[in-house]
Structures are given as structure tokens and as C-alpha cells.
Amino acid sequence: MVSSLLIDIGLIILFAAFLALIVKFFRQPLVLGYVLAGILIGPLAFGLITNAELIKQLAELGVAFLLFIVGLELDISKFKQLGWVVGIVGVLQVSLVTFVATLIATIWLNTTEALYVGLIVAFSSTMLVVKLMEDKNELQTLHGKIVLGILLVQDILVVLALSLLQGIGNSSFFALISLVKGLGLILVSYLIGKYIFNYVLRLTASLPELLFVVALAISFTYAALAYYLGFSIVIGAFIAGVALASSPYSFEIVGRVISLKDFFLVIFFVSLGMQINGFNFNGNINLLLILLLLIIIIKPFIIFWLLKSFKQSNRTCFSTSLSLAQISEFSLVLAGSGVASGHLSQGVFSLVIIIGAITFTLTSYLIKYDRGIYSIFYPILKKIETNPKNFNIERLEKEMSNHIIIIGAHRMASRIIETLKLKRKDFVVLDFNPERVKQLMNEGINCIYGDYGNIHVLEILNIKKAKMLISTVPNLHDNIRLVKIAKFANKNLITIINTHSAMDALLLYREGVDFVIFPEYLAGQKVADYLTHLDAKGIKKWGKNYREKLVDEIRKNRLFM
């Protein structure tokens, strides 16, 4: 039994690594390779895995573990700055998509199955979206925070949905009990996390290994509690993570378990591919195509217009809606629960698995190339752009001229801003993080929230009369577009652009950039200069001075924005 499991896991890792290398060679998302690996070793192709049910259970455990980590990174207090936006948008989006999808699905399915399908397509994947946005360093952007907020609302709603669905076909009293169980699980988890777990973790904080074990014990306790109440262990593990997220020890816990995250991610996607055992979903090919259209086109369209109603910028609305164009791992839990309770047929379950494999893979492309996709739709979207509300951060107090424009106020920009303040230079900062913008405004710095891809925002910055433009955002395509617009508006403008790639640096120079910041090269050059001009005593003095500045930056919370 054990040896068979080890061989099966070995095959999964082997095929996943092989297919991942192939898709990476062709510059495709790794998720595609993992799903293809599952299809190859599953019953649809070679049938190499002999214990698919055990692997499926391992995948469920993996998803539970992944969502525990995701929950740890979702501190609810961080979403307070977004107000009721994410709450209202999340609830309305789930309601509208569920209604539309259920209505459409009734053409092919009975009412109960149609309701399940409606809920299944309404939710989006917290696990996958967080992973992909983390890889792009977009979790701290405004659209990243809105996406996480909406996903958190969805994950709360899925618990309630499971509670209500369990009551289908039973008495009203049973349905009420199921709902109370769901609400009770959420409420009890919150109270225990707030008043008990912090105390327990504080007792173990001096021993990192014990802290790790206790955190895992909490995760399994929640998973067992959820299972006892009739829910999936995945939901229990996720709620455990959210309950611990506000703890000061959450970063230490994440640091301890993060190394296993990618392993379980591979197991999940390969297992998803393995469950595609044929296109046996009662011949509902039309339903499959309609649901894919609904998930990829209609659902993002609904989210876009809901956010527009709150006066968010086109870029924020577009990136947010595009990031949510898939079903959720909880959708698979819903489908599995439906099959177990006799509400869903095996054919509908197969349909959901195929939709999951397609939308998960497609999401990797959508998030990776969202900027390019946005540029395609930009000529249309600019016609409906409105002056952004952006948390009452709208415009400069006065028009500026012969000034310096800084794009991006995170990390690197903090030293640039400090130097310009000391030199008493006129400058204005543009950033996409409302928290950072408010912080700079409180310090008396000219700063506005906005997307530098928005021409309206560039007009507010009065780019025609600026003398210098500094972009600390290392995105090649956005920066090239920015330089073209800026040079067209002001041919004498000096441009300084940041990049993380030597090849991108050469491309930027070809586009007419005056100076390209390549941090690794500049850092090496700076150290070389110190080694040339300083002795051992001078290097120690430099190190001490550097440390003091670094501590000051951390104290002011500038390096984490």
C-alpha cells in the first residue's frame, strides 16, 4: 500500500516535471503542464496510476493545506480601507452570476442540478489567483487587494451555500440547522482565533518548531470540525488560516510551511487532469461551451460594471474582473458534495472537472498577459473612463510645471523622494496603492492615486510641462507605452525607467529612454566604487550608515508598501 502510494506520487512528480519543462520551453504557464501530466498518467491516456482514489484524497489534503496558507495571508483588517466595495461587489457578483447560470442550465438540467451549476460557476479560485498574482508581485496593488477581498467574500458565501444545499430535499428545519452550522463554524472560528489562539501561539513563540506544530494542529482541528459538521476539510483548513491571519505570528507560520506549497499545488493540478476520464457528461457539449462563455466573458463583464459603479478606474476594473474568470477549488468541493448527496449526476461532475481544467489553465494566461489584453481593449475602454474616485484621492492641489514625475512610490522610490525633498525640488508622485498615497499625502508630498496607463491621469500630472519622468515600476510593455506617450506630449522630457532584465534595458534604450535603472548592475557598481575608494574602516562606517537608513525605512513602513 505504502510502496504503491510512493510510486504513484513519484510518477506524478516525474510527469509533472517533464511536462512543466516542455511548457516552460515554449513560454507557457506551468499549470498547463501539470494538467497535461494528469491527463497522460490518468485513465484517459496511459492509465499509469493504479490508486486514483487515494491520489484524489491526497489532492484534497493538498488543497486544504494550500488554502490554510492562503488564509494565513488574508488578514481581514487589511481590507477595511476598501470599505464596503468588496463586500457589495462580492455578494452581487455571486448572486447575479448564480441567477444567470442557473437560468441557462435549466435548459439542459433539472432545477437542483442547475442551481448547483449556477453556484459552481459563480465562485473563483482563491488558491490559483493568489499564487499567480503573488508571482507577478501584484497582491499589494489596488486591483490585487480588491481581488483578494472579493475572493474572501466568495469563500464565506461558499460555506453558506454548502449549508443551504445540504438542506435540499429535506425539511425546512434541517435546512435551517445546516445554515446555523455554517454560520456557527464561521463565527466560532473568528472568536477562537481572536481570543484563544493568539494566547496559545504566544506561549509557543519562543520555540519555532513548536509554533509550526501547533499551527498545523489548529489547521487539522478546524478541518476535523468542518468534517464533523458535514463540510469539506478544505473549508475548515481555509477558515483556520483566516482565523490565524491577524496573529502577529502568521508570517513565521507561513515561512515554515511555504516550502510545501508548490508540492501540493502540483498534486492538485495533476489530480485534476487525472479525473478527466473521458468526455462523458451526458453529451452536454452545448452546456459546456455556454458555461465557459459565461465564466470567461459574462462573469468578468458583470464584475467590471459592478466596480465601475463604484467609480473605479478602467484598469482596476479590467484587471480585477479578468483575474476572476475561472471556477473555484470550492466549486469542485460543491460538485463532490452534490454527487455524494445524490443531487448531481456523475456526468455533471465530469463537466465541472473539465470546466475546472480549462478555466484554471486559461487563467494562467489571462493573469500573465492582462496588461497586453488591456491594451487591446484600451481604445474602447477609454471612451467610458471616468475621473477615478479612488478613496477621495483625486487630483493635485495646484498645477505644476518644470517638475519631476515619479511613477510608483514603493521601495526604490522612497530614497528618490527623500533626496528630492532635501534638494527642495518640485515633484509629484503617482502610485496605484491607496494606502501608500495616503501616507505620502500625510507627509505633505504631492501625490495622487492613479494608473499611468490612463491618459487622463497623465494630463493631471501635467506631463507636457514636466522636465523629468522617473518610473520605478519594472514593467516593460507599460513603460514603453508610457515613454511613447510622454515623448509625444513633451519631446524634451528626460526619462528614467526601471527594469529587472538586461535585455529589457536594451529595448528601453532603443525606445529612447535616457537612463535605464537596472538594480543588480547599479548595486554591483556601487559596491565596486566603495571598494575602490574606502578602506576597512570606511566600509564599516558605510555599513553602519546604511543599516540606520534601512531601519528608518522599515520603521516608516516604506519597504513593505
matplotlib code that plots the C-alpha trace (Angstrom):
import matplotlib.pyplot as plt

x = [0.0, 2.7, 5.0, 2.2, 1.5, 5.1, 5.3, 2.2, 3.5, 6.8, 5.0, 3.1, 6.2, 8.1, 5.5, 4.7, 8.4, 8.8, 5.7, 6.5, 9.9, 8.3, 5.7, 8.3, 10.5, 7.5, 7.0, 3.6, 2.2, 3.2, -0.4, -0.9, 2.0, 0.6, -2.9, -1.5, 0.6, -2.5, -4.3, -1.3, -1.0, -4.7, -7.4, -7.9, -4.4, -1.8, -3.6, -0.4, -1.8, -3.4, -4.8, -6.5, -8.9, -6.0, -4.4, -7.7, -7.7, -4.1, -5.1, -7.9, -5.5, -3.1, -5.8, -6.7, -3.0, -2.7, -5.9, -4.6, -1.6, -3.7, -6.0, -2.9, -2.1, -5.6, -5.7, -9.3, -8.2, -6.2, -9.4, -11.0, -9.6, -11.7, -14.8, -18.0, -16.8, -15.6, -18.4, -21.2, -19.4, -18.7, -22.3, -23.9, -21.5, -22.2, -25.9, -26.1, -23.8, -25.6, -29.0, -27.9, -26.1, -28.9, -31.4, -29.3, -28.5, -32.2, -32.4, -30.3, -30.6, -33.2, -33.7, -31.5, -28.6, -29.0, -28.7, -25.5, -24.0, -25.0, -23.2, -20.2, -19.5, -20.1, -17.1, -13.4, -10.2, -8.5, -5.7, -4.8, -5.3, -3.3, -0.4, -0.4, -0.7, 2.0, 4.3, 3.6, 4.0, 0.5, -1.1, -0.4, -1.8, -5.3, -6.8, -4.9, -6.5, -9.9, -9.5, -8.5, -11.4, -13.9, -12.4, -12.7, -16.3, -16.9, -15.2, -17.5, -20.5, -19.5, -19.8, -23.3, -24.1, -22.9, -25.1, -28.2, -27.6, -27.4, -31.0, -32.3, -34.8, -35.1, -37.4, -37.1, -35.9, -33.0, -32.1, -32.2, -29.9, -27.4, -27.4, -26.9, -24.0, -22.3, -22.7, -21.7, -18.5, -17.5, -18.4, -16.8, -13.6, -13.4, -13.9, -11.5, -8.9, -9.2, -9.3, -7.7, -5.2, -3.2, -2.6, -1.7, 0.7, 2.3, 3.2, 5.0, 6.5, 10.0, 10.2, 9.7, 9.3, 6.6, 4.9, 4.8, 3.4, 0.7, -0.3, -0.7, -2.7, -5.0, -5.4, -6.3, -8.6, -10.6, -10.6, -12.0, -14.6, -15.7, -15.9, -17.9, -20.4, -20.8, -18.5, -15.3, -11.9, -10.8, -13.3, -12.1, -8.4, -9.1, -11.1, -8.2, -5.8, -8.1, -8.6, -4.8, -4.1, -4.4, -2.0, 1.5, 2.9, 1.3, 4.4, 6.5, 4.0, 3.8, 7.6, 7.7, 5.1, 5.6, 8.2, 5.4, 3.1, 4.3, 4.4, 0.7, -0.1, 1.4, -0.5, -3.8, -3.5, -2.2, -5.0, -7.5, -6.1, -6.4, -10.1, -10.8, -11.6, -13.4, -15.8, -18.8, -21.1, -24.3, -23.5, -24.0, -21.3, -23.5, -23.9, -20.1, -19.5, -22.2, -20.8, -17.2, -18.6, -20.3, -17.2, -14.7, -16.8, -20.1, -18.7, -15.8, -18.2, -20.5, -17.6, -16.3, -19.5, -20.1, -16.7, -17.4, -20.5, -18.1, -16.1, -13.0, -10.7, -10.9, -7.6, -8.6, -12.0, -10.4, -7.6, -9.9, -12.5, -10.0, -8.4, -11.7, -12.5, -12.4, -14.2, -13.0, -11.4, -14.5, -16.6, -15.1, -16.0, -19.6, -19.7, -18.3, -20.8, -23.6, -22.6, -22.3, -25.8, -27.3, -28.1, -25.7, -25.1, -21.6, -22.0, -22.4, -19.4, -17.3, -18.5, -17.3, -13.9, -13.4, -14.5, -12.1, -9.2, -9.9, -10.5, -7.6, -5.3, -6.7, -6.5, -2.7, -2.7, -5.2, -3.3, 0.1, -0.8, -3.5, -1.6, -1.4, -5.1, -6.0, -4.0, -6.1, -9.4, -8.0, -9.3, -12.8, -12.5, -11.1, -14.4, -16.1, -13.3, -14.4, -12.5, -11.5, -13.0, -10.1, -10.8, -11.1, -7.6, -8.4, -6.0, -3.2, -3.9, -2.2, -0.9, 2.8, 5.4, 9.2, 8.7, 9.7, 7.1, 7.7, 5.7, 5.5, 6.2, 7.3, 10.8, 13.2, 11.2, 11.4, 15.1, 14.4, 11.6, 13.7, 16.5, 14.2, 12.7, 16.1, 17.0, 13.7, 12.8, 9.2, 7.9, 4.7, 4.3, 1.8, 1.0, -1.5, -1.6, -4.1, -2.5, 0.9, -0.7, -2.4, 0.8, 2.7, -0.1, 0.0, 3.8, 2.9, 4.1, 2.3, 0.8, -2.2, -3.6, -3.9, -2.9, -0.1, -1.8, -4.6, -4.1, -6.4, -4.1, -1.0, -2.8, -3.4, 0.3, 0.8, 3.3, 3.6, 5.4, 7.4, 11.2, 11.8, 9.9, 11.1, 9.3, 10.2, 7.7, 9.6, 7.0, 8.5, 5.3, 3.7, 6.9, 7.4, 3.9, 4.4, 7.6, 5.9, 3.0, 5.3, 7.8, 4.9, 3.5, 6.9, 9.9, 12.3, 11.3, 14.1, 13.0, 14.5, 12.9, 13.4, 13.7, 14.7, 16.1, 19.3, 17.5, 14.6, 17.1, 18.4, 14.9, 14.1, 17.2, 16.1, 12.7, 14.5, 14.8, 17.5, 18.6, 17.6, 17.8, 19.0, 19.2, 21.5, 24.1, 23.8, 24.2, 27.3, 28.7, 28.0, 29.7, 32.7, 33.0, 33.1, 35.7, 37.8, 37.6, 37.1, 39.3, 38.1, 37.2, 35.3, 33.3, 32.3, 31.1, 29.2, 27.6, 26.5, 25.1, 23.3, 21.8, 20.5, 18.8, 17.3, 15.9, 14.4, 12.8, 11.3, 10.1, 8.3, 6.8, 8.1, 9.8, 6.6, 4.1]
y = [0.0, 2.5, 1.5, 1.8, 5.3, 6.3, 5.0, 6.9, 10.2, 9.5, 9.2, 12.4, 14.4, 12.8, 13.6, 17.0, 18.0, 16.7, 18.4, 21.6, 21.8, 21.4, 24.1, 26.4, 25.9, 27.2, 30.0, 28.7, 28.7, 25.7, 24.9, 23.7, 21.2, 19.9, 19.4, 17.7, 15.4, 14.3, 13.6, 11.5, 9.3, 9.2, 6.8, 9.0, 8.2, 5.7, 4.8, 4.6, 5.5, 2.4, 4.1, 7.2, 7.4, 7.7, 10.3, 12.2, 12.2, 13.3, 16.2, 17.2, 17.2, 19.3, 21.8, 22.0, 22.7, 25.3, 27.1, 27.1, 29.1, 31.3, 32.0, 32.9, 35.6, 37.1, 39.4, 40.8, 44.0, 44.9, 45.1, 47.7, 50.5, 49.2, 49.9, 48.1, 47.9, 44.4, 43.2, 44.6, 43.6, 40.1, 39.4, 41.0, 39.2, 35.8, 36.5, 37.7, 35.0, 32.3, 33.6, 33.8, 30.4, 28.6, 30.1, 28.9, 25.5, 24.7, 24.2, 21.0, 20.1, 19.7, 22.6, 21.2, 20.4, 23.8, 25.5, 23.6, 24.6, 28.2, 28.3, 26.3, 28.9, 31.9, 31.3, 31.9, 30.3, 31.8, 29.3, 29.8, 33.6, 34.3, 32.1, 33.8, 37.3, 36.6, 35.5, 38.9, 40.9, 42.3, 41.4, 44.8, 46.8, 48.2, 45.6, 42.9, 43.9, 44.1, 40.7, 39.2, 41.0, 39.6, 36.1, 36.3, 37.3, 34.4, 31.9, 33.0, 32.6, 29.2, 27.9, 29.3, 27.8, 24.3, 24.7, 25.5, 22.9, 20.2, 21.0, 20.4, 17.6, 17.7, 19.5, 23.3, 22.6, 20.5, 23.3, 25.8, 23.6, 23.3, 27.1, 27.6, 25.1, 27.1, 30.4, 28.9, 27.5, 31.0, 32.8, 30.3, 30.2, 34.0, 34.2, 31.4, 32.8, 36.3, 35.4, 32.0, 31.1, 34.3, 33.3, 29.7, 30.8, 33.4, 30.5, 28.6, 31.6, 31.1, 27.6, 27.9, 24.2, 24.0, 27.0, 25.2, 22.0, 23.9, 25.8, 22.6, 21.1, 24.1, 23.6, 19.9, 20.7, 23.1, 20.6, 17.9, 20.3, 21.1, 17.4, 16.7, 19.4, 18.0, 20.3, 19.6, 19.6, 22.2, 24.7, 24.0, 24.5, 27.7, 29.1, 28.1, 30.1, 33.2, 32.9, 32.9, 35.6, 38.5, 36.9, 38.5, 35.0, 34.4, 35.4, 32.9, 30.2, 30.9, 30.9, 27.4, 25.8, 27.7, 25.2, 22.6, 24.9, 24.2, 20.4, 20.3, 22.7, 20.2, 17.3, 19.2, 20.2, 16.8, 15.1, 17.4, 16.2, 12.6, 13.0, 13.7, 10.1, 10.9, 13.4, 11.6, 14.4, 13.2, 14.8, 18.3, 19.9, 22.9, 23.4, 23.1, 25.9, 28.1, 27.8, 28.5, 31.6, 32.6, 32.2, 33.7, 36.6, 37.2, 36.9, 39.3, 41.7, 41.7, 42.3, 45.1, 47.0, 46.5, 48.0, 50.8, 51.7, 52.5, 54.9, 52.6, 53.2, 51.1, 49.5, 48.4, 47.1, 45.3, 43.6, 42.6, 41.1, 39.3, 37.7, 36.1, 34.4, 30.8, 28.5, 27.8, 24.8, 25.2, 24.6, 21.1, 20.7, 21.8, 19.3, 16.5, 17.2, 17.2, 13.8, 12.4, 13.7, 12.4, 15.9, 15.7, 13.0, 11.7, 13.3, 16.8, 16.2, 15.3, 18.5, 20.5, 18.8, 19.7, 23.3, 23.5, 22.2, 24.6, 27.7, 27.1, 26.8, 29.8, 31.9, 31.5, 33.2, 35.9, 37.0, 36.7, 38.8, 41.0, 44.2, 43.2, 42.2, 45.6, 47.4, 45.7, 46.9, 50.3, 52.2, 51.1, 51.4, 54.9, 56.1, 55.1, 56.2, 58.4, 60.5, 58.0, 58.2, 56.4, 56.9, 60.7, 60.9, 62.6, 65.4, 67.8, 70.9, 73.1, 72.8, 72.1, 73.0, 72.2, 69.4, 65.8, 63.0, 59.8, 56.7, 54.1, 55.0, 51.7, 50.6, 52.2, 55.4, 56.1, 57.2, 59.2, 61.0, 61.7, 63.2, 65.4, 66.7, 67.6, 69.3, 71.2, 70.0, 70.3, 66.8, 64.7, 61.0, 58.7, 55.4, 52.6, 51.8, 54.0, 53.2, 54.4, 57.5, 58.5, 58.0, 60.3, 62.9, 62.9, 63.7, 66.7, 65.2, 66.0, 62.6, 61.2, 57.7, 56.6, 54.3, 55.6, 53.9, 56.4, 59.4, 61.4, 60.8, 61.9, 65.1, 65.8, 65.3, 68.0, 65.9, 68.5, 70.9, 68.4, 68.2, 64.6, 61.3, 58.5, 55.2, 52.7, 50.2, 47.4, 46.5, 46.6, 47.0, 49.6, 51.6, 51.5, 52.8, 55.4, 56.7, 56.9, 58.9, 61.1, 61.9, 62.7, 65.1, 66.6, 65.8, 67.5, 65.3, 63.3, 59.7, 57.4, 53.9, 50.8, 47.2, 43.8, 42.5, 43.3, 42.6, 44.8, 47.5, 47.4, 47.5, 50.6, 52.4, 51.7, 53.3, 56.5, 56.2, 58.5, 56.3, 52.7, 51.6, 48.0, 47.5, 44.4, 46.2, 49.5, 47.7, 46.0, 49.2, 51.0, 48.3, 48.4, 52.1, 51.8, 49.0, 51.3, 54.4, 53.1, 51.2, 48.7, 51.5, 53.3, 50.2, 49.6, 53.2, 52.9, 49.7, 51.3, 54.3, 52.0, 50.0, 53.1, 54.2, 50.8, 50.6, 54.1, 53.0, 49.8, 51.9, 54.2, 51.1, 52.2, 49.0, 46.9, 49.1]
z = [0.0, 1.1, -1.7, -4.3, -3.0, -3.2, -6.8, -7.7, -6.2, -7.9, -11.3, -10.6, -9.8, -12.8, -15.4, -13.9, -14.0, -17.6, -18.9, -16.9, -18.6, -22.0, -21.5, -19.9, -23.0, -25.1, -22.5, -21.4, -17.9, -15.7, -14.8, -18.4, -17.9, -14.7, -16.1, -19.2, -16.9, -15.1, -18.4, -19.6, -16.4, -15.9, -17.3, -20.4, -21.7, -20.3, -17.1, -15.1, -11.7, -10.1, -7.0, -8.3, -5.3, -2.9, -5.1, -5.1, -1.3, -1.2, -3.6, -1.2, 1.6, -0.6, -1.4, 2.3, 3.1, 0.3, 1.4, 5.0, 3.8, 1.6, 4.6, 6.7, 4.1, 4.1, 7.1, 7.1, 8.8, 5.6, 3.6, 5.8, 3.7, 0.8, 2.8, 1.6, -2.0, -2.0, 0.2, -2.0, -5.3, -4.0, -2.9, -6.0, -8.4, -6.8, -6.8, -10.4, -11.9, -10.0, -11.2, -14.9, -14.9, -13.1, -15.6, -18.5, -17.1, -16.6, -20.4, -20.0, -16.3, -13.6, -11.2, -8.4, -10.8, -12.4, -9.0, -8.2, -11.6, -11.1, -7.7, -9.1, -11.9, -9.6, -7.4, -8.3, -7.3, -4.2, -4.4, -8.0, -8.2, -5.1, -6.5, -9.9, -8.5, -6.0, -8.8, -10.5, -7.3, -7.7, -4.4, -2.9, -5.9, -5.6, -8.0, -6.1, -2.8, -4.4, -5.9, -2.6, -0.9, -3.4, -3.1, 0.7, 0.4, -2.0, 0.4, 3.2, 0.8, -0.3, 3.3, 3.5, 0.0, 1.1, 4.2, 2.2, -0.5, 2.2, 3.1, -0.4, -0.4, 3.4, 5.8, 6.3, 9.9, 8.5, 6.1, 8.9, 11.0, 8.1, 7.8, 11.5, 11.4, 8.6, 10.3, 13.6, 12.1, 10.8, 14.0, 16.4, 14.2, 14.4, 18.1, 18.9, 16.6, 18.2, 21.9, 22.3, 19.5, 20.0, 23.6, 22.7, 19.9, 22.2, 24.6, 21.8, 20.0, 21.6, 20.0, 16.2, 15.7, 18.4, 16.8, 13.5, 15.0, 17.0, 13.8, 12.0, 14.9, 14.7, 11.0, 11.4, 14.3, 12.1, 9.3, 11.6, 13.0, 9.5, 8.5, 11.7, 10.8, 7.3, 5.4, 3.4, 5.3, 2.7, 4.2, 7.7, 6.8, 5.0, 7.9, 10.2, 8.1, 8.1, 11.9, 12.4, 9.8, 12.3, 14.6, 14.8, 14.3, 10.9, 9.0, 11.0, 10.3, 6.6, 6.5, 8.0, 5.7, 2.4, 1.1, 0.8, -1.1, -4.6, -3.9, -3.1, -5.9, -8.3, -6.7, -7.1, -10.7, -11.8, -9.9, -11.7, -15.0, -13.8, -13.1, -16.7, -17.6, -20.8, -22.1, -20.5, -19.4, -21.0, -24.3, -22.9, -25.2, -25.7, -22.0, -21.6, -24.2, -22.8, -19.2, -20.5, -22.2, -19.0, -16.9, -19.3, -20.7, -18.8, -15.2, -15.8, -17.6, -14.5, -12.1, -14.4, -14.3, -10.6, -9.9, -12.4, -10.4, -7.5, -9.7, -10.0, -12.9, -16.1, -15.4, -11.9, -13.1, -16.0, -14.1, -11.3, -13.5, -15.7, -12.6, -11.5, -14.8, -13.6, -11.2, -7.7, -5.9, -3.7, -6.9, -7.0, -3.4, -4.2, -7.1, -5.0, -2.2, -4.8, -6.1, -2.6, -1.6, -4.9, -6.2, -9.1, -11.7, -12.5, -15.9, -14.4, -12.1, -15.2, -16.8, -13.8, -13.8, -17.5, -16.9, -14.0, -16.0, -18.9, -16.8, -14.4, -17.4, -19.2, -16.1, -16.1, -19.5, -18.6, -15.5, -17.1, -20.1, -18.6, -19.4, -23.1, -23.2, -21.6, -24.2, -26.9, -25.3, -24.3, -27.3, -26.4, -22.6, -22.7, -24.0, -20.8, -18.4, -15.6, -13.2, -10.5, -7.1, -5.5, -1.9, -2.2, -3.6, -6.9, -8.0, -7.3, -5.3, -7.9, -11.5, -11.7, -14.3, -14.7, -12.2, -11.8, -12.1, -10.1, -11.1, -8.3, -4.7, -3.4, -2.1, -4.6, -4.8, -1.1, -1.4, -4.5, -2.8, 0.3, -1.9, -3.9, -0.7, 0.7, -2.6, -2.5, -6.0, -7.3, -7.8, -7.9, -7.1, -8.9, -7.3, -7.6, -3.8, -2.0, 1.4, 0.2, -1.4, 1.8, 3.7, 1.4, 1.4, 5.2, 4.9, 2.8, -0.5, -3.8, -4.6, -6.4, -6.9, -10.5, -13.3, -15.5, -18.5, -18.1, -20.3, -18.1, -15.1, -17.1, -18.0, -14.3, -13.8, -16.4, -18.3, -21.1, -18.7, -16.7, -17.0, -15.9, -15.6, -13.3, -13.4, -10.7, -12.0, -13.8, -16.4, -19.9, -22.0, -19.8, -19.6, -23.4, -23.9, -21.1, -22.8, -26.2, -24.8, -22.7, -25.5, -27.8, -25.3, -24.3, -26.6, -24.2, -21.2, -19.6, -18.9, -16.3, -16.3, -14.0, -15.2, -13.8, -17.1, -19.1, -22.4, -21.4, -20.6, -24.2, -25.6, -23.4, -24.7, -28.3, -27.4, -26.5, -22.7, -21.4, -18.5, -17.6, -13.9, -13.8, -10.0, -10.0, -12.2, -10.3, -6.9, -8.1, -9.5, -6.2, -4.1, -6.5, -6.1, -2.3, -2.5, -4.7, -2.5, 1.0, 3.4, 6.0, 8.5, 5.8, 4.7, 8.4, 8.6, 5.4, 6.6, 9.8, 8.0, 5.6, 8.4, 10.1, 6.9, 6.3, 9.9, 9.3, 6.1, 7.8, 10.8, 8.4, 6.6, 3.2, 2.2, 2.5, 0.6]

ax = plt.figure().add_subplot(projection="3d")
ax.plot(x, y, z, "-o")
ax.set_aspect("equal")
plt.show()
